[in-house]
Amino acid sequence: MPRSKKECPKDIKSTMPELHQSIAQHYHERTKYNPETLASKSQQLDWTKQPVPFKEYKIGSTVDLKPYIQEKSEGFANNPDAQWWQRLSRLLFRSYGLTARMPSMGSAVYLRAAPSAGGLYPAEVYVVSRGTSLLPPGLYNYQCRTHSLMHYWESDVWQTLQAACFWHPSLENTQLAIIVTAVFYRSAWRYEDRAYRRIFLDTGHLLGNIELAGAITDFRPHLIGGFVDESVNDLLYIDPQQEGAIAVLPLADLLDVNQNLPLGCTALPSATETNYPQIPDGELLTYFHRHTQIQSGITGNLNLPVIKQEKSLEDKYNFPFCLKIPTTTTPIDWGQKLSELENTMYKRRSTRAYNGDDLTFEQLKSLLDFTYQPQNYIDQSLDISPDYFDLNLIETFIAVCGVKGLEAGCYYYAPKAQELRQIRFKNFRRELHFLCLGQELGRDAAAVLFHTADLKAAIAQYGDRVYRYLHLDAGHLGQRLNLAAMHLNIGVSGIGGFFDDQVNEVLGIPADEAALYITTLGHPR
């Protein structure tokens, strides 16, 4: 997959010594699920402490966005102000709006446009306005229950945001920015310390939605993952023990020529910590997050390296004996003005069970094409180089159990060469059932896709903060898979809970390759 050159400022450098085991490696090893110990560690959920996945403000003014999501576009044809509001309304609704209300245990669970493990929705979405004729300066929280913006801080904070993001060039001419945070307890209530993985996968789903919703509404989100955490948290007036900033996304308005911006640096390195104390269970998540932060004093004594996401010479796992199968195909047609994509984002649901029937190889190729080959969608006005942190760090494997025209076995997907390379020759359905914690989704899926990364090499490049970047990118890719599958009437469900080491055994990959995410694919039951 082609990469655009994304250069970082040159006045900061991260000191990353040769590692034995950093806090990121320690966290990953310690939060692995092990079949011998998982049962003993499992605890009954305390339903009296179940977190509410919505944020409330007692003071502030409300901007109602519902009229602009309900009206047809033709009604705003001669009203530029209403057209702008409609674009912003659609962007937020398609990214994280409520799409269904499901009864649950005497109450209701509200489903959103982006999937979330356990329906816990740890992410919060904020909008920062520089101050426009339509949206006064200040801080806004997106209230998805009412599809509105809560204006809870009225002062201009744009320059503070710029400083916190090391004066990132995408903030120079833009007027709006989205900041995504995570409320840690919402996921930790159920998944304990391992929740940190799921929080970033869930937020990656949301980033994928923001990217695609931006294309629908003529906004271009510019992803920033390197910022001074404390400064952004303070700017939002959030409690850093409970909630933390995850990503900043300046929104370039593509209808304003002055906001047609070049691509910028998405990822900055943090320090790498190898001298950490014994951390009790239940405190590992918050300790790890705190020690992957970028500090405000970094500019005084460090220099940012020039980090480029250029196309590497070749994909990994290019063995001479591999059977190589091309995956080029006709791109998915998302309809006039991406109407089918917008409809799919609204209808998206995670599949709960598969019927065991086979997929076709053409279907699998279409899924891979939309997920990994955005340059094939230039004619449909989709971004041909959407922002990720560093896809060169992510590897993709597919365990095929039931795909017509494709032998059962494990394949490495080479996105640059656009081909599958068969590396193992066996139907792994029984093993997949086991490593997915006995979930029938793993057993009955026609294909199971894995995202992995060489964690040690990734840390050497970006420090411990790379753990965030890896899971955000895996979630982003997973959301594109979700939407492509839904559009093709294929069932899809992401799995963040699995026996880590057994994944490596099935795929036949080194033990130090970290499994990040699993996506199951098949026909819904």
N, C-alpha and C positions, 0 to 999 in steps of 0.2 A: 504494500500500500504506500503510495507516495507520501512523503513528508515535506512540509514547508519549513524553511529555515526560520527558527524562532530564537533569536539571540537575547540573552539576558544582559543587564547592566554589567559593567566590567570593574566596579569599584568595591565588590564584596567577594570574599573567598571563604569557603568552609574548611575547617581543619578536620580531616577525617583520617585518623590513624589506621594502621593495619589492625584488623579486628580479631579478637578471639570470639566473644559473644557479646553483641551490643544489646541494649534494652529491647530493641525491635526483635532481634532473634530470640531473646529470652521470653518476651511476650508470646511470640508465635509458638515456640516449643511448649510453653506452659499452658497455652489455651488449646492445644490439640485435643481432639476427642480420641480416647483410647477405649477399645471394646472391653478391656479388663477392668477399667476404673470408672467408666461413664455411669454405670448403674449405681455405684456407691456414692457418686457425687450428686446425682439428681435429687432435687428437693421439690417438695410440694409448693406450688405458687400460693402466695398469700394474696387472695383476691381482694382483701380489704385495702391493700396498698397498691392496687393496679393504677398505674399512672393515667392521667387524662391526656390524650394526644393533641391538645389544643392549648394555645396560650391566650390568656385574658388580660386586658388592661382596664383599670378602673378610671383612668383619666386619659382623655384624648378625643379627637374628633374623627368621625367616620366618613370615608369616601366610598359610596356605594357603587360597585362595578356591575351589579346584576343587569341594569337596563342595557348595558352595552354587549352583554353576552346573549341576551334574549332577542334583540332586534336583528333583523336581516340587514345585510350590508347595504342593500339598495336604499334603506331608510336614511342613511347617512351620506348619500351621494353628494349632496351640496353643503355638507357641514364638516369642514376640516377638523374642527375641534372634536366633534363626536367620533370622527374616524380615528383620531389619535387615541381617544379613550377606549374605543372598541379594540384597537390593536393591543393595548396594554392589558385590557380585560381578558382577551383571548389568550395572550401569552401566559398570564398567571393561572388561568383556569385549566388550560391544556397541560401546564407543567405540574400543578399540585392541587387542582380543584377537586371537590367532592363529586364522585361519579355514581355513587350508589349508597343506599342505606339498608343495612342488613340487620334483622333482629338477632339478638344474642343474649342469652341468659337474662331475659326480662328487660333488657335495655336495647341499645342499638350500636352497631359498629358502622362507622362511615368509611367507605372505601374511597381512595383517591386515585388520581391519574397515574401516579408513580407507585409501583409495588413496594411493600415493606414487610420484612420478616415478622410474622406473628401479628400483622396489622397494627404495629406499635407506633409507626411514623415518628421517628426521632427528630427528623429535620424540621426546622423553622425557616421561613422565607421572609426576608426583610427587603424593602425597597428604600434606597437612598436617593433623594432628589437634590440635584444641584440648585434647583430653583428654576422653574419654567413658567410660562404664562398660564399653564394648566395645572401644574402640580407644584405647590409652594415648597421651598427648601425644607429639609429635615429628614426625619426617620419615620418609616411606615412599616408596620407589621402586616403581612398578608393573612387575613382572617378567612380561612377557607370555608368555615361553616356558613358564613354569611356572604361569601365572595365579595369582600370589601377590604379596604386598606384602613388600618388604624394609624392615624397621624399622632404619634405620641411624643415627638420632640420636634419643635418648630425652628430651631436654629440651624444655620448653615454649617454643615460638618464636612463638606466636600474636601477642603484642603487637609483636614485631619485624616480623611480616608486616603488621600494621595500620599501623605507622609507615611502612613502605616503600610502602604503598598510600595514603598521605595520609589515613589513618583513614576509609577508604571505609565508608559506612554498612552495606553488605552483610556486612561482617566483624564487626559488633557482636554479632549474635545467632546466627550460624552456628557450627557445631562442626567442619566439615570444609572444606577447600579443595583444589582441584586446581591445580597449577602445571604449565604446559607449557613445556618448554625445547626448544631446537634444538641438536643436535650438528653444527656447521657442516661438518666435513670429510666426513661421510657423503654429503652431496650435492655438495660442492665437488670431491670426488675425480673425479666424472664430468662435472659441469656447470661447473666452474671458477667464475669470478666471478658468472656468471648464476645460479648455484645459489641465491643469496639470494632471487630471485623464487620459485623452486620450493619453497624451505623454507617460505615463508609460505603459498603455495597449499596445500601438503601439510598444514600446521598448521591452515589453514582447514577442510580436509576433516574433520580431527579435531574441531575446534570444533563443526562441524555434527553429527557423531555424538554428542558429549557433550550437546548441546542435546536431541536426539531421544531418546537413551538416558535422559536425565533425566526426560523426560515418561513414559517407560515405567515407570520405577522410583520415581516420586514424589519426585524431586529437582529443584530449579530452579537451574541454574548461573547465576550473575551474573557477566558478563564484565567484567574490568578489564584495560585495556591501558595505563593511565597509572600507572606505578609507578617507584620509584627502582631502576633496573636493577642497580646495584652492590649495593644492599642485599639484593635478592632473590637475586642470584647468591651473595652471601656466606652468606645464610641457608641455601641448599641445599648449600653447600660444593662448588661446581663451579668449574672453571677457566674464567674468562671469555674466555680466548683460544681455547678449544675449544668452549665451550657457553654459551648465553645464555638467560635467561628471556624468554619470548615473551608469555605471557598468564597471568593469575591468575583463577581461577574459584571463588569461595566457593560451596559447595553448600548451598542452603537445603532443609531437610527439610520437604516439604509436608505431612507427617503431624504436624508440630509447629506448632501455631498461632502460637507465638512467632517462628517463622521464616518467616511469611508476609510477605515484605518488599516494599517499594516498589522500583520500578526506579531504578537509580542511573546515574551517569556512567560510560560505557565508555571514552571516549577523551580523553586530555589531550594538549596540544601540546608539542612539543619546540622547542629552538632551531632556527634555520635557518642553515646554514653556507654562506657563499659564499667564504670565504677559506681554501682548502685547497690543499695542495701537489700536485705531480705525483705520482700514486700508481701504482706499477708494477703490471702485470698480476699477478694472483695475490694481491695484497694489498688489492684494492678492496673485496671483500666484508667483510673484518674491519674495515677503516677505516670503511666506511659504517655498519656496525652500531654501532660504538663511538660514532660521532658523531650517532646518532639517539637516544641514551640521555637519560633525564631525570636530572638531577643532584640529589643530596641537599640541596644548599643552596638549592633553588629557592624554598622557602617564605619565605626571609628577605627576598627583594627582588622577588618576582613575585606576581601575583594570577591565580588561575585564572579564566578567563572562564566565563560561563554558556553552555555549549554545548548547544543543543537540537536534537533530531532530530525536528522537527515536520514535518507534511505541508506541502510547498511548494505554491504556488498551482496549478502544472500541470507535467506532464512536459515534458521537453526535446523538440526536433525536432518541433514542432507546426506543420508547414508547411501553408498553405491547400490546396496541390495534392495532399497525401497522401491516398491511399486508406486509410480507417480501418476496421478490421475488429475487431469485439468478440471478446474471448477468454473471457468468462465461461462457466463450465461447471459440471457436477456434480463436487463434490470427490471425490478418490480415497477409497475405503473401505479403511481400514487394519485392519479386523477387530475382533473383540471384545477389549477391553483392549489394543489396538494389537498384537495377536499377529502380524498380517501384516507390520507394520512391523519388528518384532523379527526375524522370519524373513528379511525382505529384507536387513536390515543384516548378517545372518550370511552370506547367499548372494552378496552383492554382488561382482561382478568387472568389471574393465575389459574392454571388447570389443576384440578384436585385428583384426577385419576385418568389413566390411559386404558384403551381397550386392547392394546398389544398388536394392533395392525401395523403394517409396514408403511413407512413414508416412501416417496420416490426420490431418486437421486436428484432429479430436477428441483424438487422442493428444497432439499438440503442445499443445493448450489445457490438457490435464490436467497435463502437465509444468510449464507456466508457472504454473498455479493453485497447485500444491503448493509450488513454489519461492518464489513472490512474494506469495501471498495467504494467509498463515497464519491470518488472522482467519476464514477459511472452515472451519477445522478445530476450532473451539471445542467442537462437539458430540462430538468424538472425544478430548477431553481433551488436545489438543496446545496448546502455548503459542501464544497469539494474537499475542504481541509479543516474539519471541525477541530476545536481545541481538545486535546488530551494532555495529560502530564508527560508521559513518555511511553508510547505504545511499543517502542523497541524493547522494553523490559518485560512485556507480556507475551507468553506463549499460549497457543491454543491446540488442544488435543480433542479428538472425538472418538468415543467408544461407540461403534456401530453394532447394533443388535438386529435391526430390522429395517434396512433401506434397500428397496428394489434397485438392482443394478450395481450394488456395492457389497463386496464380501464382508462378512462379519469380522471384526477385529478392531484394533486401535490405530488411529491415524493421527499424524501431525498435520495441521493445516498451515501451509506456507502462504501468507497473505501477499507477499511481494511477487512470488512466482505464480500465485493463484492456482495452487494445486494441493491435493491431499497426498500424503506420503504414508503408506501403510507400514507400521513398525511392529505390530503384533498380530498374530493370526489365530484368533479364537473368539468365540462368542462369550462375552464376559457378563451375561445377564445376571447370573447368580452372584458374582462378585460385586456387581453394581448395586444389587439389592442390599447386600451386607454393608458396603461402605457408605451408602446413603442412610445409615442408621436404621435399616430395615424398612424404609419407606417403599411402598409399592410403586411410587413414581419412578424410582431407580430401576426396579425390576421390569416394569411394563413399558418403559420408554423405548422408542425405536432408535433413538440416538441420544447420547449424553455428552455434552460439551464441557470441557474443563479449561479454566484459565489458571496458569501457573506462572511463577517467576523465580529466577535465581536470586534469592533474598540477599545473600552475602554480596553478590556483585552489585545489586541495586543499592544497598546501603553504602558501599564504597563510593558510589556516584553521588548520592543525595543525602546521606546521613539517615538517621532513624526516622525522619519525617517521610521518607519514601514509603513507609508502610501505609500511610494515608493515600499517597498517590496511586499505589498499586491497586488498592481496593476500590478507589474512586473510578479508575480507568476500567477495571473489570466490571463494575456495576454499570458504567456508561455503555460498554459493549453489550452487556446483558440486556439492557433496555432496548437497544436497537434489535437484538434478536427477538425480544418479546413482541415488539410491534410488527416486525416482518412476519413472525409466525401467526399472530392474530389475523393479519390481513390475508394470509394464505389458508385460513381455517385449520391451522395446525395448533395443537395444544402445546403449552409451554409453561414451565415452572422453574424458578430459580431455587437452588438449595445452598444455604450457607452453613448447614450443620452436616458434617461428614467425618469419617475416620481418616484423618489426614494421611497417615503413613500408608494406609491401604490404597489410597489414590495413587501414590507413587508406585506401589507394587503392580497395580493393574496396568498403569501406563508404561511401566518399564523405564522410569526416569530416575535420575539420581535422588538420593534421600534428601539432599539439601535444596532441591527444587520445591518451593512452597506452593501448595495448592491454595488458590484464592477463592474460587467460585465454581459452582456446578450449575449448568442449565440443562434440564431434561426436555426432550422434544418427542412428540408422538401424537396419535389421534385421541381426542378426548373420549372418555367412556360415556 
